[in-house]
Amino acid sequence: MALPRALAAPILHRKALERGRVFPGGRPRRIAMVYPSPYRAGMSSLGYQWIANLLAERGFSVERVFLPDDLEAWRKARQVPVSEETLTPLTEFPLWCVSLAYELELVGLIELLRMCGIAPLRRHRAPQDPTILLGGPLTFSNPLPAAPFCDGMILGEADDYVADVCDAFFDDGDLEVLSRTPGGYLPYLHGEVLPPIARSADAHLPAHSRIWTPETELHDMFLIEGERGCHRTCTFCVMRRDTTPETGGRAGGMRLVTPERLMELVPTDAPRVGLVGAAISDHPQLVPLLEALIEAGKGIGISSLRGDRVALKPDIPRLLRLGGYSTLTVASDAASQRLRRTLAKGTTEAQLVACAEAAKEHKYRLLKVYMMLGVPDEQDDDLEELIASTRKLATIHPVALGVAAFVAKRNTPLDGAPFAGVAVVEKRLERLRAGLRGVRAEVRPASARWAWVEFQLATAGWEGGEACLRATEDGGGYSAWKRAFGVGGFSAPWRLEAEAR
């Protein structure tokens, strides 16, 4: 059945706006590169684009598929999601390579399977159904809830291995090669025992995007990896030094790319360049790299800024402003200096003050500070310190606090820490808003309820995936998630303590 014009038109429109190298769809050995969120998010993912690029360079027919923007319209029309390249229905691809960035995107994968008329659970699928190979940032932490829905995974850095695995699939018709692949995980074979994550060699660095477009979260931005990994030891972070792969004889979990190499890869016609890396602001040559990009007439984006680096190197905020930044964004991560020390987070109030002064000096519109509430051992005094510190910043420059509830992740030192509770986080948000009333500071919180859902998935095994399916089939609202997680399968009682608070 032909795709209705109303559904095809947005795909054709955004494809016409893309710049860069197209993906070679419509050839033999077809692979659907699946991102279970809408196009705007998927095309802002460097990892997703990079793996698609590696497969295309190996000679596969790579076609991108995203979760439709208007899900209800597609459901009402009973249409199967289609590829960007040739509008081919997703059901016609024998192999899906799926990238999962975070826990709640598992819902998008379930939705895509249901729209295709394919049983979401692997154990219910027929032999003629597509094979699903999964990877992405989530595999650094806890991909177990995704295991019931896929045939295999590559955990960690898939650069060196994904093309070989896909070659073997088209030769053998299965993913058995994963049993002999670094980071390879076969749910039917390995159960809930995860192998060590894969570690790719430096030869593939830097990852970079193949396409840039105005129709993404990162408007018209060519993404390129300035470094990979992190040398810091923040106890809440999956990308900390102790857990990120180290190769090429470089210690500390951080692999650098030289400014010269980066500039060689930046297309002359890309209007903006996004520098990606877990600790890109720690790159020792960041300042000369920013200078080179500005001299080349490029706008600049950057994936993360550490407040201590901004304070130590005032050229960073100056150059970012010249590169088109209007919001200076840093992270404090915890409410007080005491809590930051317990999290091994080195940022101090004095450094945040320096960031506010830099924002004022260079006429930024806003200073945005990311942080978490509900971290272990958080007390009322910590919240009062946050209020006082934010009020001090607001006397210098307008401030926005981006507040998320703390969610413990596997593969970190804080694995096993409980969720503070929805009611606790919301009460602290109310106190924070009240304490900042009348000053140039606003609070922009993420949902504490959905953080609770994220926590359940982040700490679960296969049973978390089954609960996700139940919640999705039950409508996907918060009450559906509460019902799904409140029945069987969770042996640790503290996982449900938040519901009783």
C-alpha positions in Angstrom: 0.0 0.0 0.0 1.4 3.4 -1.0 2.3 5.8 1.7 -0.3 8.6 2.0 1.0 11.9 0.8 0.3 13.6 4.2 2.7 11.1 5.9 5.3 11.1 3.1 5.5 14.9 2.7 7.3 15.7 6.0 9.9 13.0 5.3 10.6 14.3 1.7 10.7 17.8 3.0 13.4 17.2 5.7 15.4 15.0 3.3 15.5 17.8 0.8 17.1 20.0 3.5 19.9 17.6 4.4 23.4 18.4 3.4 26.5 16.2 3.4 26.8 12.6 2.0 23.6 10.7 1.4 23.2 7.1 2.6 23.2 4.5 -0.2 19.7 3.0 0.1 18.0 0.6 -2.2 21.0 -1.8 -2.7 21.5 -5.4 -1.7 22.3 -6.3 2.0 19.8 -3.8 3.3 20.1 -2.6 6.9 17.6 -0.4 8.7 19.4 2.0 11.0 16.6 2.4 13.6 16.4 5.2 16.1 13.4 4.8 18.4 12.8 8.5 18.8 11.7 11.1 16.3 14.0 12.4 13.5 15.0 15.6 15.4 16.5 13.6 18.2 18.0 10.8 16.1 19.9 13.0 13.7 21.3 14.9 16.7 23.0 11.6 17.8 26.6 11.4 16.7 26.9 7.7 17.6 23.8 6.8 15.5 25.2 8.7 12.5 28.7 7.3 13.0 27.7 3.6 13.0 25.5 4.2 10.0 28.5 5.8 8.3 30.7 2.8 9.1 28.2 0.4 7.7 27.7 2.4 4.5 31.5 2.6 4.0 31.6 -1.2 4.3 29.1 -1.4 1.4 25.8 -2.1 3.1 22.6 -0.5 1.9 21.9 1.7 5.0 18.5 3.3 5.4 17.5 5.4 8.4 14.2 4.8 10.2 12.8 6.9 13.1 9.8 6.9 15.3 7.2 9.0 13.5 6.6 12.5 14.8 2.9 12.1 14.6 2.4 8.6 16.0 -1.4 8.9 16.1 -1.7 9.8 12.4 0.5 6.8 11.5 -1.5 4.5 13.7 -4.8 5.8 12.4 -3.6 5.2 8.8 -2.3 1.8 9.9 1.0 2.5 8.2 4.3 0.8 8.9 7.2 3.2 9.6 9.4 3.7 6.5 12.9 4.6 5.7 14.1 8.1 4.9 16.1 7.0 1.9 13.5 5.1 -0.2 10.3 5.1 1.9 10.7 1.3 2.2 8.5 -0.2 5.0 10.6 -1.2 8.0 9.2 -4.8 7.8 11.1 -5.3 4.5 14.6 -5.0 6.1 16.0 -8.3 7.3 18.3 -6.6 9.8 17.6 -3.8 12.2 20.5 -2.0 13.8 18.9 -0.1 16.8 20.6 2.6 18.8 19.3 3.2 22.3 20.5 6.3 24.1 18.6 6.0 27.4 16.1 3.8 29.2 12.8 5.4 28.1 13.6 5.0 24.4 12.8 1.4 24.9 9.1 2.5 24.6 9.9 3.8 21.1 11.3 0.4 20.1 8.2 -1.4 21.3 6.0 1.1 19.4 7.9 0.5 16.2 7.6 -3.3 16.6 3.9 -3.0 17.2 3.3 -0.7 14.3 5.1 -3.3 12.1 2.8 -6.1 13.4 5.8 -7.8 14.9 5.6 -9.4 18.3 7.7 -7.1 20.6 9.1 -10.0 22.7 11.8 -12.0 20.9 10.4 -15.3 22.2 7.1 -14.7 20.4 8.5 -13.8 17.0 8.5 -16.0 13.9 11.6 -17.1 11.9 10.8 -14.8 9.0 10.7 -11.7 11.3 13.6 -9.2 11.1 16.7 -9.8 13.3 17.4 -7.0 15.8 20.9 -6.0 16.7 21.1 -3.3 19.5 23.8 -0.9 20.6 24.2 2.7 21.8 25.0 4.6 24.9 22.6 2.7 27.1 24.8 -0.4 26.7 27.5 1.2 28.8 25.2 1.0 31.8 22.3 -1.4 31.9 20.8 -2.7 28.7 19.2 -5.8 30.3 15.6 -4.4 30.1 16.1 -4.3 26.3 17.2 -7.9 26.1 13.7 -9.4 25.7 13.2 -7.4 22.5 16.4 -8.0 20.6 18.3 -10.9 19.1 21.8 -9.6 20.1 23.8 -6.6 21.3 27.2 -5.0 21.0 28.0 -3.5 24.4 30.2 -0.4 24.5 32.1 0.9 21.5 30.9 -0.9 18.4 33.2 0.9 15.9 35.6 -2.0 15.3 33.0 -4.8 15.3 29.6 -3.8 13.9 30.4 -4.2 10.2 31.9 -7.6 10.8 28.8 -8.7 12.7 26.5 -7.5 9.9 28.7 -9.3 7.3 28.4 -12.5 9.3 24.6 -12.0 9.5 24.2 -11.8 5.8 26.5 -14.8 5.3 25.0 -17.0 8.0 21.5 -15.7 8.6 22.0 -15.2 12.4 24.0 -13.4 15.0 26.0 -16.3 16.4 29.2 -14.4 15.7 28.4 -12.2 18.7 29.5 -15.1 20.9 33.0 -14.5 19.7 32.9 -10.7 19.4 34.2 -8.3 22.1 31.1 -6.8 23.8 28.9 -9.4 22.0 25.8 -10.3 24.0 23.3 -13.0 22.9 20.3 -13.0 25.4 19.4 -16.6 24.7 23.0 -17.7 25.4 24.2 -15.4 28.1 21.0 -14.8 30.1 21.4 -11.8 32.4 25.2 -12.1 32.6 26.7 -9.2 30.6 30.1 -9.4 29.0 32.7 -6.6 29.3 32.0 -3.7 27.1 33.8 -3.4 23.7 36.8 -1.2 23.3 37.5 0.2 19.9 40.9 1.2 18.7 42.0 4.8 18.2 42.0 4.3 14.4 38.3 5.1 14.2 38.6 8.4 16.1 37.1 10.8 15.6 33.6 9.9 15.0 31.8 12.5 12.9 28.4 13.0 11.3 27.7 12.4 7.7 24.7 14.7 7.3 23.7 18.0 8.9 20.3 19.6 8.6 18.2 22.4 10.1 15.5 19.8 11.1 17.3 18.6 14.2 17.7 19.6 17.9 21.2 20.8 16.8 20.3 23.1 14.0 22.6 22.8 10.9 25.5 21.3 13.0 28.2 19.0 11.8 29.1 16.9 14.8 32.6 15.7 15.5 34.3 13.9 18.4 37.0 16.0 20.0 37.8 13.3 22.5 36.4 10.0 23.8 35.9 8.9 27.4 36.6 10.8 30.6 39.5 11.1 33.0 37.3 12.3 35.9 35.9 10.0 38.6 32.4 11.4 39.3 30.6 8.6 41.2 27.3 9.1 39.5 28.5 9.0 35.9 28.7 6.0 33.5 31.4 7.7 31.5 33.8 8.1 34.4 37.5 7.1 34.2 37.1 3.7 35.7 34.4 2.5 33.2 35.3 4.1 29.9 37.5 2.0 27.5 41.2 2.8 27.4 43.1 1.8 24.2 46.2 3.0 22.4 48.3 3.1 25.6 46.5 6.2 26.9 45.7 6.1 30.5 42.8 7.8 32.3 39.9 6.8 30.1 40.2 9.9 27.8 41.5 9.7 24.2 42.2 13.0 22.5 42.0 14.1 18.8 44.3 16.9 17.7 42.9 20.2 16.4 44.7 19.6 13.1 42.9 16.3 12.6 39.6 17.7 13.5 39.9 20.7 11.2 40.8 18.3 8.3 37.4 16.6 8.7 35.2 19.7 9.0 33.4 20.3 5.7 33.9 23.7 4.2 30.1 24.1 3.7 29.0 23.1 7.2 27.8 26.3 8.8 28.2 25.1 12.4 30.4 22.5 14.2 29.4 20.6 17.3 32.3 19.3 19.4 31.3 16.1 21.1 32.9 14.3 24.1 32.1 13.4 27.7 34.9 15.8 28.8 35.4 18.0 25.8 36.0 21.1 27.9 39.0 19.3 29.4 40.7 19.0 26.0 44.1 20.7 26.6 43.9 22.2 23.1 40.3 23.3 23.2 41.1 27.1 23.0 43.2 26.9 19.8 40.6 24.6 18.3 37.8 27.1 19.0 40.0 29.8 17.5 40.6 27.8 14.4 36.8 27.2 13.9 36.0 30.8 14.4 38.7 31.9 12.0 37.1 29.4 9.5 33.8 31.2 9.9 32.0 28.4 11.7 29.4 28.6 14.4 30.2 26.4 17.4 28.4 24.0 19.7 29.9 22.0 22.5 28.5 18.9 24.3 29.4 19.7 27.9 31.2 22.4 29.8 32.8 21.9 33.2 32.5 25.0 35.5 36.1 24.6 36.7 37.4 24.8 33.1 35.3 27.8 32.3 36.7 29.5 35.4 40.3 28.5 34.7 40.2 29.3 31.0 38.3 32.6 30.4 39.0 32.3 26.6 36.5 29.4 26.4 33.4 31.5 27.2 34.7 34.4 25.1 35.3 32.2 22.1 32.0 30.3 22.4 30.2 33.7 22.4 32.0 34.6 19.2 30.9 31.3 17.8 27.2 32.0 18.3 26.5 30.8 21.8 23.8 32.8 23.7 23.5 30.5 26.8 26.5 29.6 28.8 25.7 26.1 30.2 27.7 24.4 33.0 27.0 21.8 35.7 27.1 21.9 39.4 25.4 18.4 39.8 24.6 18.7 43.5 23.0 21.2 45.8 26.0 21.9 48.1 29.8 21.8 48.2 29.6 18.9 50.7 27.5 16.8 48.3 29.7 17.7 45.4 32.7 16.4 47.3 30.9 13.1 48.1 30.1 12.7 44.3 33.8 13.4 43.4 32.6 16.5 41.6 35.2 19.2 41.8 33.1 22.3 40.9 33.1 25.0 43.6 30.8 27.9 44.3 33.6 30.3 43.4 34.0 28.7 40.0 30.2 29.0 39.4 30.5 32.7 40.3 33.3 33.0 37.8 31.0 31.5 35.2 28.3 34.0 36.0 30.8 36.8 35.7 32.0 35.5 32.3 28.3 35.3 31.1 27.8 38.9 32.1 31.1 40.1 30.6 30.4 38.5 27.2 26.7 39.4 27.2 25.3 35.9 27.2 21.5 35.8 27.5 21.5 33.3 30.3 23.7 31.2 32.6 22.2 27.7 32.8 23.4 25.4 35.6 22.5 21.7 35.4 22.1 19.9 38.7 20.4 17.0 40.5 18.1 16.8 43.5 17.7 13.7 45.6 21.3 12.6 45.6 22.3 10.3 48.5 22.5 11.9 51.9 20.9 15.2 50.7 19.7 17.3 53.6 17.7 20.5 54.1 20.9 22.4 54.8 22.2 21.4 51.3 19.0 22.8 49.7 19.4 26.1 51.7 23.0 26.3 50.4 21.8 25.8 46.8 19.2 28.6 47.3 21.8 31.0 48.7 24.4 30.1 46.0 21.9 30.6 43.2 20.7 33.9 44.6 24.4 35.1 44.6 24.7 34.0 40.9 21.5 35.8 40.1 22.9 39.1 41.4 25.5 38.8 38.7 23.6 37.4 35.7 20.2 35.8 35.0 20.3 32.1 35.9 18.3 29.0 35.0 18.6 25.8 37.0 18.1 22.7 34.9 17.1 20.3 37.7 16.8 16.5 37.3 16.1 13.9 40.0 19.1 11.7 40.8 18.9 8.3 39.2 21.5 5.7 40.2 23.0 3.9 37.2 24.6 0.4 37.0 28.3 0.3 36.3 28.9 3.3 38.6 30.0 3.4 42.3 26.5 4.6 43.2 24.8 1.5 41.8 22.3 0.4 44.4 21.5 3.8 45.8 17.8 4.2 46.2 15.6 6.8 44.5 14.7 9.7 46.8 11.0 9.5 46.0 8.7 11.5 43.8 7.1 13.3 46.7 10.5 14.1 48.3 11.9 15.6 45.0 8.8 17.6 44.3 8.8 19.0 47.8 12.4 20.1 47.4 11.5 21.7 44.1 8.8 23.7 45.7 11.2 24.9 48.4 13.7 25.8 45.7 11.2 27.8 43.8 10.0 29.6 46.9 13.6 30.4 47.9 14.4 32.0 44.5 11.3 34.0 44.3 12.0 37.6 43.4 15.5 37.1 41.9 16.7 36.6 38.3 16.6 32.8 38.6 14.2 30.3 37.2 13.8 26.6 37.9 13.4 24.3 35.0 12.8 20.8 36.4 12.6 17.5 34.6 9.7 15.3 35.8 10.3 13.5 39.0 7.7 10.9 38.1 9.5 10.0 34.9 12.8 9.9 36.8 11.2 7.2 39.0 10.3 5.2 35.9 13.9 5.7 34.6 15.2 4.5 37.9 13.1 1.3 37.7 14.5 0.5 34.3 18.0 1.6 35.1 18.2 -0.9 38.0 16.2 -3.8 36.5 17.0 -7.0 34.7 14.9 -8.6 32.0 11.8 -8.2 34.1 12.1 -4.4 33.6 11.6 -4.9 29.9 8.5 -7.0 30.5 7.2 -4.3 32.8 7.9 -1.7 30.0 5.8 -3.7 27.6 3.0 -4.0 30.1 3.0 -0.2 30.7 3.1 0.6 27.0 0.2 -1.8 26.2 -1.7 -0.2 29.1 -1.5 3.3 27.6 2.0 4.4 28.6 0.9 6.9 31.3 2.5 7.2 34.7 -0.3 5.2 36.3 0.3 2.4 33.8 4.0 2.4 34.7 3.1 2.2 38.4 0.8 -0.8 37.8 3.5 -2.5 35.6 6.3 -2.2 38.2 4.0 -3.0 41.1 3.5 -6.7 40.1 6.1 -9.4 40.7 9.7 -9.7 39.5 11.4 -7.1 41.6 13.3 -8.7 44.4 14.8 -5.6 46.0 12.0 -3.9 48.1 13.6 -0.5 48.1 12.8 -0.2 44.4 9.2 0.3 45.3 9.8 2.4 48.4 9.3 5.6 46.4 5.8 4.6 45.6 4.9 4.4 49.3 6.3 7.9 50.1 
